[in-house]
Amino acid sequence: MATQENQNQHTEEYKKSKIFMDALNELLGIVDDISQQMTDEQYRNASDAMKRLYDNKIIIVNKIVNSSVVSEHSRRVERAPMVRVFLTDEQRIAGGRAFRCVKCDRCISATSQDDPNMVAHMGREICNNIYASKRLTLKCGSTNVRKYLRIINTIRRWSRETGRDWHL
């Protein structure tokens, strides 16, 4: 397994080296093409600059490979994937990660009943709808309260649209 990884690494390095060398050769070709328009000194300076690039190729590639961005990406790729653990509501509550809403009995991620997450949840439409459904079921003595909830939701929508405050 290690030899396979080493071989893949060498193959990747070879590919990078080949790409770099191809780019240098292409630049040299361009310099050769325009050499008739250049003085001998300009041609020599261009060729010397390309040679310095080639001589410093390893340093340049290492700087790129060892940059913080590439290093962080490599660490992310190499680390093992996180294993997600799904807890039941009872486990979350026992661990102090969640509480039951006193209005709708849903399990909410909060540190206490006064937590901002819990307060925000209690103001949401789903919590109010469940709470209204529970109260209607108790008052009517029947679980078939759909038509009443439809009327209540229509009144709530009207209240929101007109800016009037109405809660049930």
C-alpha angles and dihedrals in degrees: 000000000000092000090052090053091047091049090050090048092050090047090052091048090049091051091049091047092049092050090050093048092047090053091049092048090049090051090049089051091052090048089051091049093053095037091103088064093045129079119241090254093053091048091049091048092050092048091047091050091052091048090051089051090050093046090050093043093109092049092048093047091046091051090052094044093045095047117124093247094053092042092052092047091050091050091051093049094047099046119096116260115259115256110227116220116201113208126200119241090256092053092049092049093046090050092053093243096115145019134206116252110243091216104046105012092234119145108248127188101243139126094226143353088267093051114127089239090057093045091049091048092052089056094053123104095239093056091048092047093051091046092050090048092052093049093047091049090054094046096044097039089225135095092217098090098132096116092051092049090051090056092046092050091049090053091047091050090050089049092052094045094049095040094241118139112236126156131177 
